Amino acid sequence: MKKAKPVVVFLFLIMAWVSVASIEYELVRWLGILFNLFISVFALSVLLGALLRAPEGYEDENGFHIGALAGAVLP
């Protein structure tokens, strides 16, 4: 099962990329490049907002931890 999971994830990503590319092509063909530019800038601003609101965390030998040691000093 450990070998099958990366293959399934890879195939899913390929299918998602092809789907987005075909939708993007149709949008550009029908609505023009300005609409596509507007949507791209809007999507990047939404991602930036999500990244700026994300809680801080740290990573050690036990994995990644979010907000567990907000005020503590790591050794």
Secondary structure, DSSP 8 states (H G I E B T S, - for coil): -TTHHHHHHHHHHHHHHHHHHHHHHHHHHHH-HHHHHHHHHHHHHHHHHHHHHS--EEEETTEEEESTTSS----
